[in-house]
Amino acid sequence: MICGTCACKKEKILTSKIYLTMNGELFVGDIPATFCECGIHVSYSVEMEIEDYINEKNNTVTGIVHLSYNEL
């Protein structure tokens, strides 16, 4: 089980999320995740990779920037 609360069939999906930065927003698409009846679960390692990218590029993101997870 992925979430630990349900026993339904898990499906692999791609999701997207918006992260706020110092001077704008970073829209990240194509994030690998797992979907079950409890919700969408993004793995800890994927979240950490995105967080590291945001910390590295925080001051250079201005306005709304669209990226695919594969571009990180």
SELUMFI-943266 format. One line per field, with one value per atom (N, C-alpha, C): residue in three letters; x, y, z; chain; atom name. Coordinates in Angstrom, 2 decimals. Example, Ala and Ser with C-alpha at 12.3 -4.5 7.8 and 13.67 -1.06 7.14 Angstrom:
REM SELUMFI-943266
aa	[ALA,ALA,ALA,SER,SER,SER] .
c1	[13.19,12.30,13.20,12.85,13.67,12.90] .
c2	[-5.69,-4.50,-3.30,-2.25,-1.06,0.03] .
c3	[7.80,7.80,7.80,7.08,7.14,7.87] .
ch	[A,A,A,A,A,A] .
at	[N,CA,C,N,CA,C] .
This chain:
REM SELUMFI-943266
aa	[MET,MET,MET,ILE,ILE,ILE,CYS,CYS,CYS,GLY,GLY,GLY,THR,THR,THR,CYS,CYS,CYS,ALA,ALA,ALA,CYS,CYS,CYS,LYS,LYS,LYS,LYS,LYS,LYS,GLU,GLU,GLU,LYS,LYS,LYS,ILE,ILE,ILE,LEU,LEU,LEU,THR,THR,THR,SER,SER,SER,LYS,LYS,LYS,ILE,ILE,ILE,TYR,TYR,TYR,LEU,LEU,LEU,THR,THR,THR,MET,MET,MET,ASN,ASN,ASN,GLY,GLY,GLY,GLU,GLU,GLU,LEU,LEU,LEU,PHE,PHE,PHE,VAL,VAL,VAL,GLY,GLY,GLY,ASP,ASP,ASP,ILE,ILE,ILE,PRO,PRO,PRO,ALA,ALA,ALA,THR,THR,THR,PHE,PHE,PHE,CYS,CYS,CYS,GLU,GLU,GLU,CYS,CYS,CYS,GLY,GLY,GLY,ILE,ILE,ILE,HIS,HIS,HIS,VAL,VAL,VAL,SER,SER,SER,TYR,TYR,TYR,SER,SER,SER,VAL,VAL,VAL,GLU,GLU,GLU,MET,MET,MET,GLU,GLU,GLU,ILE,ILE,ILE,GLU,GLU,GLU,ASP,ASP,ASP,TYR,TYR,TYR,ILE,ILE,ILE,ASN,ASN,ASN,GLU,GLU,GLU,LYS,LYS,LYS,ASN,ASN,ASN,ASN,ASN,ASN,THR,THR,THR,VAL,VAL,VAL,THR,THR,THR,GLY,GLY,GLY,ILE,ILE,ILE,VAL,VAL,VAL,HIS,HIS,HIS,LEU,LEU,LEU,SER,SER,SER,TYR,TYR,TYR,ASN,ASN,ASN,GLU,GLU,GLU,LEU,LEU,LEU] .
c1	[0.84,0.00,0.87,0.44,1.18,0.82,-0.46,-0.86,-1.00,-1.18,-1.31,-2.70,-3.68,-5.03,-6.05,-5.74,-6.71,-6.04,-6.85,-6.34,-6.77,-7.12,-7.57,-6.40,-6.73,-5.71,-5.05,-3.74,-2.99,-2.70,-2.83,-2.55,-1.44,-0.51,0.54,-0.03,0.20,-0.30,0.78,0.51,1.33,0.46,1.01,0.25,1.02,0.47,1.16,0.93,1.80,1.71,2.32,1.79,2.32,3.06,4.28,5.12,5.36,5.21,5.48,6.96,7.54,8.93,8.97,10.17,10.33,9.67,9.81,9.34,8.32,7.75,6.79,6.27,5.87,5.32,5.99,6.22,6.80,5.76,5.30,4.32,5.09,5.05,5.76,4.72,4.83,3.93,4.63,3.88,4.39,5.13,4.67,5.26,4.75,5.64,5.19,4.57,3.41,2.71,1.90,1.29,0.42,-0.94,-2.00,-3.36,-4.09,-4.78,-5.66,-6.92,-7.84,-9.09,-8.88,-7.74,-7.42,-6.87,-6.31,-5.77,-4.57,-3.83,-2.64,-1.42,-0.48,0.71,1.95,2.75,4.03,5.11,6.05,7.07,7.95,8.50,9.35,10.56,11.16,12.36,12.03,10.87,10.45,10.22,9.53,9.30,10.61,11.59,12.88,13.64,13.55,14.20,13.62,12.31,11.65,12.03,12.04,12.40,13.84,14.76,16.15,16.25,15.49,15.48,14.96,13.89,13.31,14.29,14.96,15.94,17.10,17.48,18.57,18.18,16.95,16.50,15.56,15.38,14.38,14.46,15.63,15.79,15.69,15.83,15.82,14.45,13.51,12.17,11.37,10.97,10.12,8.88,7.75,6.49,6.07,5.41,4.96,5.83,6.49,7.38,6.80,6.65,6.14,7.30,7.37,8.40,7.79,8.39,8.07,9.02,8.57,9.43,10.70,10.59,11.75,12.82,12.45,13.40,14.20,13.79,14.51,15.82] .
c2	[-1.20,0.00,1.25,2.24,3.50,4.41,4.60,5.58,4.97,3.66,3.01,3.00,3.59,3.61,2.88,2.63,1.94,0.75,-0.13,-1.31,-1.34,-0.20,-0.16,-0.27,-0.48,-0.58,0.79,0.80,2.04,2.22,3.45,3.75,4.78,4.59,5.57,6.67,7.91,9.06,10.14,11.17,12.38,13.52,14.31,15.40,16.70,17.79,19.09,19.83,20.79,21.54,22.92,23.90,25.27,25.56,26.06,26.42,27.91,28.58,30.01,30.22,31.19,31.57,33.02,33.54,34.92,35.94,35.75,36.75,36.22,35.07,34.54,33.18,32.44,31.11,30.15,28.94,27.89,26.80,26.59,25.55,24.34,23.24,22.03,21.00,20.53,19.52,18.18,17.16,15.82,15.23,15.52,14.98,13.55,12.56,11.18,11.01,10.36,10.17,8.88,8.55,7.39,7.86,7.32,7.71,6.53,6.77,5.77,6.49,5.76,6.40,7.43,7.41,8.39,9.69,9.66,10.87,10.62,11.67,11.61,11.67,10.74,10.65,10.81,11.84,12.08,11.56,10.79,10.20,11.28,10.95,11.88,12.30,11.36,11.68,12.66,12.53,13.46,14.85,14.90,16.19,16.87,16.09,16.65,17.19,16.49,16.96,18.29,18.41,19.66,20.76,20.45,21.43,21.93,21.01,21.40,22.35,22.06,22.93,24.32,24.37,25.66,26.45,25.80,26.48,27.03,26.29,26.71,27.89,27.88,28.88,29.93,29.96,30.81,32.27,32.85,34.27,34.56,33.55,33.78,33.58,33.01,32.79,34.07,34.69,35.88,35.63,36.08,35.84,34.40,33.87,32.49,31.70,30.68,29.84,28.43,27.90,26.54,25.61,24.50,23.49,22.10,21.19,19.78,19.22,18.24,17.60,17.07,16.63,16.09,17.15,18.43,19.52,19.91,19.41,19.74,19.00] .
c3	[0.00,0.00,0.00,-0.71,-0.79,0.38,0.62,1.63,3.02,3.11,4.40,4.98,4.27,4.81,3.95,2.69,1.84,1.14,0.62,-0.06,-1.52,-2.08,-3.46,-4.43,-5.69,-6.73,-6.93,-6.93,-7.14,-8.62,-9.11,-10.51,-10.59,-11.52,-11.76,-12.64,-12.24,-12.98,-13.06,-13.84,-13.87,-13.36,-12.46,-11.88,-12.05,-11.60,-11.67,-10.36,-10.09,-8.85,-9.05,-8.35,-8.41,-7.10,-7.25,-6.10,-6.12,-4.98,-4.88,-4.62,-5.32,-5.12,-4.64,-4.44,-3.94,-4.88,-6.21,-7.18,-8.17,-7.93,-8.89,-8.51,-9.54,-9.35,-10.32,-9.85,-10.67,-10.83,-12.07,-12.38,-12.90,-12.16,-12.56,-12.99,-14.22,-14.74,-14.90,-15.22,-15.47,-14.27,-13.07,-11.85,-11.67,-11.59,-11.39,-10.00,-9.96,-8.69,-8.75,-7.64,-7.54,-7.05,-7.65,-7.30,-6.69,-5.59,-4.99,-4.52,-3.90,-3.49,-2.38,-1.72,-0.67,-1.23,-2.43,-3.01,-3.90,-4.17,-5.02,-4.12,-4.35,-3.51,-4.38,-4.09,-4.76,-3.81,-4.34,-3.48,-2.84,-1.69,-0.96,-1.78,-2.51,-3.30,-4.43,-5.04,-6.09,-5.49,-4.35,-3.68,-3.31,-2.82,-2.44,-3.65,-4.77,-6.00,-6.46,-6.40,-6.77,-5.79,-4.50,-3.48,-3.66,-3.97,-4.22,-5.41,-6.47,-7.65,-7.28,-6.51,-6.12,-5.27,-4.34,-3.49,-4.32,-5.36,-6.23,-7.12,-7.63,-8.61,-8.04,-6.73,-6.10,-6.52,-6.56,-6.89,-8.38,-9.24,-10.69,-11.32,-10.58,-11.12,-10.94,-12.05,-12.00,-12.84,-12.35,-13.06,-12.90,-13.91,-13.90,-14.87,-14.36,-15.17,-15.21,-16.43,-16.63,-16.96,-16.22,-16.45,-16.37,-17.09,-16.92,-15.87,-15.11,-14.12,-14.79,-16.02,-16.74,-17.01,-16.99,-17.23,-15.99,-14.84,-13.61,-13.61] .
ch	[A,A,A,A,A,A,A,A,A,A,A,A,A,A,A,A,A,A,A,A,A,A,A,A,A,A,A,A,A,A,A,A,A,A,A,A,A,A,A,A,A,A,A,A,A,A,A,A,A,A,A,A,A,A,A,A,A,A,A,A,A,A,A,A,A,A,A,A,A,A,A,A,A,A,A,A,A,A,A,A,A,A,A,A,A,A,A,A,A,A,A,A,A,A,A,A,A,A,A,A,A,A,A,A,A,A,A,A,A,A,A,A,A,A,A,A,A,A,A,A,A,A,A,A,A,A,A,A,A,A,A,A,A,A,A,A,A,A,A,A,A,A,A,A,A,A,A,A,A,A,A,A,A,A,A,A,A,A,A,A,A,A,A,A,A,A,A,A,A,A,A,A,A,A,A,A,A,A,A,A,A,A,A,A,A,A,A,A,A,A,A,A,A,A,A,A,A,A,A,A,A,A,A,A,A,A,A,A,A,A,A,A,A,A,A,A] .
at	[N,CA,C,N,CA,C,N,CA,C,N,CA,C,N,CA,C,N,CA,C,N,CA,C,N,CA,C,N,CA,C,N,CA,C,N,CA,C,N,CA,C,N,CA,C,N,CA,C,N,CA,C,N,CA,C,N,CA,C,N,CA,C,N,CA,C,N,CA,C,N,CA,C,N,CA,C,N,CA,C,N,CA,C,N,CA,C,N,CA,C,N,CA,C,N,CA,C,N,CA,C,N,CA,C,N,CA,C,N,CA,C,N,CA,C,N,CA,C,N,CA,C,N,CA,C,N,CA,C,N,CA,C,N,CA,C,N,CA,C,N,CA,C,N,CA,C,N,CA,C,N,CA,C,N,CA,C,N,CA,C,N,CA,C,N,CA,C,N,CA,C,N,CA,C,N,CA,C,N,CA,C,N,CA,C,N,CA,C,N,CA,C,N,CA,C,N,CA,C,N,CA,C,N,CA,C,N,CA,C,N,CA,C,N,CA,C,N,CA,C,N,CA,C,N,CA,C,N,CA,C,N,CA,C,N,CA,C,N,CA,C,N,CA,C,N,CA,C,N,CA,C] .
